[in-house]
Amino acid sequence: MKPLSSIHDDRVTTGANRDLFLERGPVIPAGELRWDFGPSSGPGGQHANRARTRAGLTFSVSDSNAFTEEQKRRIERRLGARMRSGSIRVAAEDHRSQWRNRQAARDRLRSLLDEALAPAPPPRRAVRPGPAARRKRLEAKRKRSETKRLRRPPGPEPD
């Protein structure tokens, strides 16, 4: 059985310190990801006060070699509100373990970048309803009108 310290080291190196593979193709080298750690907020007693389990991940899109210029422009256009000086920052403090928070931060960054790099949806083509759809709509309106007419209280008798 491995000593606890080597298990922890394996988990860190195989988990959070790897290249980040995006769904759309580019691979972000681990060296371009900047990590910082701090105490998590919320309850947890001494563990929360002393452990630095919150994981922050910063990635500089403008300095990265993983993307083409067009991809960088697309990311900046779609994530512009989240970016500060060409960088995207995500943080995770959902778990008690720093390692799991690192995984969560990587997953958040991956999903943000995948979403930003997704191709734009095709433009909507304006279409008019066909004749059968118009007839169906008008028939439904007639039925609804008749239903409401039958619910009205009877009026005065004609003389």
N, C-alpha and C positions, 0 to 999 in steps of 0.2 A: 504494500500500500504506500502511496506517495505521501510525503509529509505535507501538512496543510499549506505551508508557504509555497511549495511548488505547484500545488493545485491552483492556488489563487493566481500565481504568476501565469500559468497556462491559460486560465480563464481570461485574464486581462489581455494577454497578447493575442489569443484567438478570437476574442470578442470585439473589443472597442478599438484596438490599435491596428485594424486591418484597413485595406483600401475599401472605399465605399463604392459598391457596384450599383449603378442606376438602371432602371428598367429600360430606358431609351438608349442604352449603349455606352455612354461615357463612364469612365472609371476615375474616381477622385482618389489620388494617392493619399495614404495615411498622413504623409508629411504636410499636406495642405490643410489638415484639420487641426484647429487649435482648441485645446481643452482647458477649462478652468473648473475648479471645484469649490464648493462652499457649504455651509450648513443649510439643511433643509428647513423650511418653515413648518409651523404646526406642532402638534403634540408629539411626544416621544421621550420625554424625560431626559436623562443624562445622555442617552445615545444620540438624540437629536441635537443636543447642545454641543457635543464634543466631536461627533463624526462629520466629515465633510462629504456628505452623500449627494448633494445637489450637483448635477453635471451640466455644465454649459459648454456648448459647441459652437465655434465661430468658423465660418468658411468664407474666404475672400474670393468672390466670383471674379472680380476684375483682375486679380493677380494669378488666377488659376490657368494652368496649361491644359486642363482636361476638356475645355470647351472651345468650340470655334467662336469667332467673333459674332456670327449670327446667333448662336446659342446664348452667348453672354447678353446680347441685346434683348433676346426674347425673355430671359430670366429677369433682367432689370426692368423690362416693361411690365411683366406680370407680378413680380414680387417687389416692385419699387417701394411700396409703403413699408415693407418689412426690412428693407436694406438700409444700412447706415454706412456711408463712405465705401460702397462697393462690397460690403460684407453682409452675410446673413448670420443671425445668431438664434440658436434654439437652446432651450434649457429643459431639464426634466428633474423633478423631485417627487415623483409619484411613488417610488419604492424606498424601502429602508436601506437597500444595498446600493452603493455607488456603481457597482458593475451593471446592475439592472437599469439604473438611471442612465448610464452611458449608452446602453443598448437602445433605450427609449429615445434618447436624444438623436442617435444615429438614424433610427427609424423615422423620426419626425423630419430630419433634414432630407432624408431620401425621398419621403413622400412629397415634401415641398418642391424639391427640384424636379421630380418626375412629373408633377402636376404642371409646373412652369414650362417644362420642355415638351409637353403633350402638344400635338398639332392642333391648330385652331379648328373648331367644328366647321363643316361646310356651311356656306351662307344659306339662309333660309330662302326658299322660293315661295313667293306669294302665289297662292292658288285660290280659285273661287270654288264654292261648293257646286257640285254637279246638279243636274235637274232632279235626280232621284232624291238626293239629300234635301233639296229645297222642298219637294213635295212632302217628304217625311216630316220635316220641321213644321210646315204649315198644318199638316194633319194633327200633329201633337198639340199645336196651339189651339186648333179647333176643339179637340177633345177636352183640353184643360178649360177652355172657355165655357163649354157646355157643362162640365162638372160644376164649375163655380156658379153658373146661371141656375142650375138645379138646386143649389144650396140656399139661394135667396129666399127670404120669406115671401109668401104669396102677397101680391099687391091687392088693391081694392077691386071688387068685382065690377066689370063693365056693365053699364045700364042698358 
